[in-house]
Amino acid sequence: MTTTTIAITGATDGLGRALALRLATDDDVRLVLHGRDPAKLERLIAEVRRAGATAPVTAVADLSDLAQVAGLADTIADSADTLDALVNNAGIGSGEPDGRERRTSRDGHELRFAVNYLATFVLTENLLPLLRASATTQHAARVVHVSSLGQHPLDFDDLMLERGYSGTRAYGQSKLAQIMHCFDLAGRFAPTELTATCLHPGTYMPTKIVLSEIGVTADTLESGVEATRRLAVDPTLEGTTGQFFDRLRPARANDQAYDEQARATLRDRSLSLADGYLATTR
């Protein structure tokens, strides 16, 4: 049996942590886990080992800083000789505990767009060489974006939401941008080499951002873990790409996700915003 290497961002809390612990029980899985807090990562290492897996590779980075995101990609590439799946799970919600007012990242970008989307864009683009090199004749590499049913069309004339800001709109825009990037990846690479899928893992799962802002729960964390794990490793989904899922079911995203011109515009803007932090331009 060969080892499957899976990287998860935002692995120290909520869905990311639960997914890491679930994958740690699978045979021949090597985990690469990201977090912002070194102490939480240390505790997670111990939990993963107790679950039966070897000690994971860990990396600390603040995803509101694109220099650290680029460094995270370098750390993963230097620490893992293969990368079979990348699960972009880290993100912030529409309100607390990250605030409801407009804030900016270290690079001056609207914070939710920066953390939820631009960080995902830079990390994934910089890891594409490793992902593509890890594909085999039997298995394509996989990219999974943890998105949401909460989506809002992008206004390319006000991408940083300097007018009429709301946390809900900012969150929805960042999540739709993730889906658009997923579809863009699916169009750029053959499904035998790299697949890209995205999902709404669950509604009001008991995560930090839901409990802080909403205060009530609906779906379980376990159901969200299963929906996400399925896209990352389920062999029956080999070759599945360019799809958005509502938990376990294929679903339709916001109409803008299917607009090729809108996706091309987002890619052009993203390349400009991330200039200097992409491997091809650094």
C-alpha positions as CSV (number, residue, x, y, z in Angstrom):
1,M,0.0,0.0,0.0
2,T,1.2,3.5,-0.8
3,T,1.0,6.4,1.6
4,T,-1.6,9.1,0.8
5,T,-0.4,12.6,1.8
6,I,-3.2,15.1,2.7
7,A,-2.7,18.7,3.7
8,I,-5.5,20.5,5.6
9,T,-5.5,24.3,6.4
10,G,-7.2,25.5,9.5
11,A,-6.7,22.1,11.2
12,T,-6.6,23.2,14.8
13,D,-10.3,23.9,15.3
14,G,-13.8,22.9,14.1
15,L,-14.1,21.0,10.9
16,G,-10.4,21.0,10.1
17,R,-9.5,19.4,13.4
18,A,-12.3,16.8,13.2
19,L,-11.3,16.0,9.7
20,A,-7.6,15.5,10.6
21,L,-8.5,13.2,13.5
22,R,-10.8,11.2,11.2
23,L,-8.2,10.8,8.5
24,A,-5.6,9.8,11.2
25,T,-7.6,6.6,11.7
26,D,-7.2,5.7,8.0
27,D,-4.4,3.3,6.9
28,D,-1.3,4.8,5.3
29,V,-2.3,8.5,5.5
30,R,0.3,11.1,6.1
31,L,-1.1,14.4,7.3
32,V,0.2,17.9,6.7
33,L,-1.6,20.3,9.1
34,H,-1.7,24.1,9.2
35,G,-2.7,26.4,12.0
36,R,-2.1,29.8,13.4
37,D,-1.4,28.8,17.0
38,P,1.8,26.7,17.6
39,A,0.4,25.5,21.0
40,K,-2.8,24.2,19.3
41,L,-0.8,22.4,16.7
42,E,1.3,20.7,19.3
43,R,-1.8,19.4,21.0
44,L,-3.2,18.2,17.7
45,I,0.0,16.3,17.0
46,A,-0.5,14.4,20.2
47,E,-4.2,13.7,19.3
48,V,-3.3,12.5,15.8
49,R,-0.7,10.1,17.2
50,R,-3.1,8.8,19.8
51,A,-5.5,8.1,16.9
52,G,-3.0,5.8,15.4
53,A,-1.3,7.9,12.7
54,T,2.4,8.9,12.5
55,A,3.3,12.4,13.7
56,P,2.0,14.8,11.1
57,V,4.0,17.6,9.4
58,T,2.8,20.9,10.8
59,A,3.2,24.5,9.7
60,V,2.2,27.8,11.3
61,A,1.0,30.7,9.1
62,D,-1.4,33.6,9.4
63,L,-3.5,33.5,6.2
64,S,-4.2,37.2,6.4
65,D,-0.6,37.8,5.3
66,L,0.2,36.6,1.8
67,A,3.9,36.4,2.5
68,Q,3.1,33.8,5.2
69,V,0.8,32.0,2.8
70,A,3.6,31.8,0.2
71,G,5.9,30.6,3.0
72,L,3.3,28.0,4.0
73,A,3.4,26.6,0.5
74,D,7.2,26.4,0.6
75,T,7.1,24.6,4.0
76,I,4.7,22.0,2.6
77,A,6.7,21.5,-0.6
78,D,9.9,21.2,1.4
79,S,8.4,18.8,3.9
80,A,6.4,16.5,1.7
81,D,7.8,14.8,-1.3
82,T,4.2,14.1,-2.6
83,L,0.9,15.8,-2.0
84,D,-2.2,13.7,-3.0
85,A,-4.9,16.1,-1.7
86,L,-5.1,19.7,-0.5
87,V,-8.1,20.6,1.6
88,N,-8.5,24.4,1.8
89,N,-10.6,24.6,5.0
90,A,-9.3,27.6,6.9
91,G,-11.5,30.7,6.9
92,I,-13.4,33.3,8.8
93,G,-17.2,33.7,9.0
94,S,-19.5,36.6,8.5
95,G,-19.2,38.1,12.0
96,E,-17.8,37.2,15.4
97,P,-15.2,36.2,16.5
98,D,-13.6,38.2,13.7
99,G,-15.8,41.2,13.9
100,R,-18.7,42.4,11.8
101,E,-17.2,45.7,10.6
102,R,-14.9,46.0,7.6
103,R,-11.3,45.2,8.2
104,T,-8.3,44.8,6.0
105,S,-5.5,42.2,5.9
106,R,-1.8,42.9,6.3
107,D,-1.7,43.4,2.5
108,G,-4.5,46.0,2.6
109,H,-7.2,43.7,1.1
110,E,-10.7,43.3,2.6
111,L,-10.1,40.7,5.3
112,R,-12.7,38.0,4.4
113,F,-11.8,38.1,0.8
114,A,-8.1,37.9,1.8
115,V,-8.3,35.0,4.2
116,N,-11.1,32.9,2.6
117,Y,-10.2,33.4,-1.0
118,L,-6.8,35.0,-1.8
119,A,-5.0,32.8,0.7
120,T,-6.6,29.8,-0.9
121,F,-5.7,31.0,-4.3
122,V,-2.0,31.7,-3.5
123,L,-1.5,28.4,-1.5
124,T,-3.1,26.3,-4.2
125,E,-1.4,27.9,-7.2
126,N,2.0,27.6,-5.5
127,L,1.4,23.9,-4.7
128,L,0.2,23.0,-8.2
129,P,3.7,21.7,-9.2
130,L,3.8,19.3,-6.2
131,L,0.2,18.3,-6.7
132,R,0.6,17.6,-10.4
133,A,3.9,15.7,-9.8
134,S,2.1,13.5,-7.3
135,A,-0.5,12.3,-9.7
136,T,-0.2,8.7,-10.8
137,T,-1.7,6.6,-13.6
138,Q,-4.3,5.4,-11.1
139,H,-5.0,8.6,-9.1
140,A,-5.2,12.3,-9.9
141,A,-4.2,14.8,-7.2
142,R,-7.2,16.4,-5.6
143,V,-7.9,20.0,-4.5
144,V,-11.0,20.5,-2.2
145,H,-12.2,24.0,-1.3
146,V,-14.5,24.1,1.7
147,S,-17.0,26.7,0.6
148,S,-20.6,27.5,1.5
149,L,-24.2,27.8,0.3
150,G,-23.9,31.4,1.4
151,Q,-22.7,33.0,-1.8
152,H,-22.9,36.6,-3.1
153,P,-22.0,37.7,-6.7
154,L,-18.7,39.6,-7.0
155,D,-18.8,43.3,-7.9
156,F,-15.5,43.7,-9.8
157,D,-15.9,47.5,-9.5
158,D,-15.9,47.2,-5.7
159,L,-14.1,43.9,-5.0
160,M,-12.8,45.1,-1.7
161,L,-16.3,46.2,-0.6
162,E,-15.5,49.8,0.3
163,R,-19.1,50.8,-0.3
164,G,-22.1,49.3,1.5
165,Y,-20.1,46.8,3.5
166,S,-21.6,43.9,5.4
167,G,-19.9,40.8,6.8
168,T,-22.5,38.6,5.3
169,R,-21.9,40.0,1.8
170,A,-18.1,39.8,2.3
171,Y,-18.3,36.2,3.4
172,G,-20.6,35.2,0.5
173,Q,-18.4,36.9,-2.0
174,S,-15.3,35.2,-0.7
175,K,-17.0,31.8,-0.8
176,L,-18.3,32.3,-4.4
177,A,-14.7,33.3,-5.4
178,Q,-13.5,30.0,-4.0
179,I,-16.0,28.1,-6.1
180,M,-15.0,30.1,-9.2
181,H,-11.4,29.2,-8.6
182,C,-12.4,25.6,-8.3
183,F,-14.1,25.6,-11.6
184,D,-11.2,27.5,-13.1
185,L,-8.8,24.7,-11.9
186,A,-11.1,22.1,-13.4
187,G,-10.9,23.8,-16.7
188,R,-7.1,24.1,-16.7
189,F,-6.2,20.5,-15.9
190,A,-7.1,17.1,-17.2
191,P,-9.1,15.1,-14.6
192,T,-6.5,12.3,-14.8
193,E,-3.9,14.8,-13.5
194,L,-5.7,17.1,-11.0
195,T,-9.3,17.4,-9.9
196,A,-10.9,20.3,-8.1
197,T,-14.2,20.1,-6.1
198,C,-15.8,22.4,-3.6
199,L,-18.6,21.9,-1.1
200,H,-21.0,23.3,1.5
201,P,-20.0,20.8,4.3
202,G,-23.0,21.5,6.5
203,T,-25.4,24.1,7.8
204,Y,-24.6,25.7,11.2
205,M,-22.2,23.0,12.3
206,P,-20.9,23.4,15.9
207,T,-17.8,25.3,14.9
208,K,-16.2,28.4,16.5
209,I,-17.5,30.8,13.9
210,V,-21.0,29.4,14.1
211,L,-21.2,29.3,17.9
212,S,-19.7,32.8,18.2
213,E,-22.0,34.5,15.6
214,I,-25.1,32.3,15.3
215,G,-25.3,30.6,18.7
216,V,-27.4,27.6,17.4
217,T,-26.5,24.5,15.4
218,A,-28.2,22.3,12.8
219,D,-25.9,19.8,11.1
220,T,-23.3,17.8,13.0
221,L,-19.6,18.1,12.7
222,E,-19.4,14.4,11.9
223,S,-21.6,14.8,8.8
224,G,-19.4,17.7,7.6
225,V,-16.3,15.6,8.1
226,E,-17.7,12.8,6.0
227,A,-18.8,15.1,3.2
228,T,-15.3,16.7,3.1
229,R,-13.4,13.5,3.5
230,R,-15.3,11.9,0.7
231,L,-14.1,14.6,-1.8
232,A,-10.5,14.2,-0.6
233,V,-10.1,10.4,-0.6
234,D,-13.1,8.4,-1.8
235,P,-12.0,6.3,-4.7
236,T,-15.5,6.3,-6.2
237,L,-15.1,10.0,-7.0
238,E,-11.9,9.5,-9.0
239,G,-12.0,11.9,-11.9
240,T,-14.8,14.0,-10.5
241,T,-13.9,17.6,-11.1
242,G,-15.4,21.1,-11.5
243,Q,-18.4,20.3,-9.2
244,F,-20.0,22.0,-6.2
245,F,-21.6,19.8,-3.6
246,D,-24.2,20.5,-0.9
247,R,-22.9,18.1,1.6
248,L,-23.1,14.8,-0.2
249,R,-25.2,15.9,-3.2
250,P,-24.1,17.7,-6.4
251,A,-25.6,21.2,-6.3
252,R,-25.7,24.4,-8.4
253,A,-23.7,27.3,-7.2
254,N,-24.5,31.0,-7.8
255,D,-24.9,31.7,-11.6
256,Q,-21.8,33.8,-11.7
257,A,-19.7,30.7,-11.0
258,Y,-20.6,29.4,-14.5
259,D,-19.8,32.7,-16.3
260,E,-16.5,32.1,-18.0
261,Q,-15.8,35.8,-18.5
262,A,-16.4,36.4,-14.7
263,R,-14.0,33.6,-13.8
264,A,-11.4,35.0,-16.2
265,T,-11.8,38.4,-14.7
266,L,-11.4,37.0,-11.2
267,R,-8.3,35.1,-12.2
268,D,-6.7,38.3,-13.7
269,R,-7.6,40.3,-10.6
270,S,-6.3,37.6,-8.3
271,L,-3.0,37.4,-10.2
272,S,-2.6,41.1,-9.8
273,L,-3.5,41.2,-6.1
274,A,-1.1,38.3,-5.4
275,D,1.7,39.7,-7.5
276,G,5.0,38.8,-5.8
277,Y,3.6,35.9,-3.8
278,L,3.1,33.4,-6.6
279,A,5.9,30.9,-7.3
280,T,5.9,31.9,-11.0
281,T,6.5,35.5,-10.2
282,R,8.7,35.4,-7.1
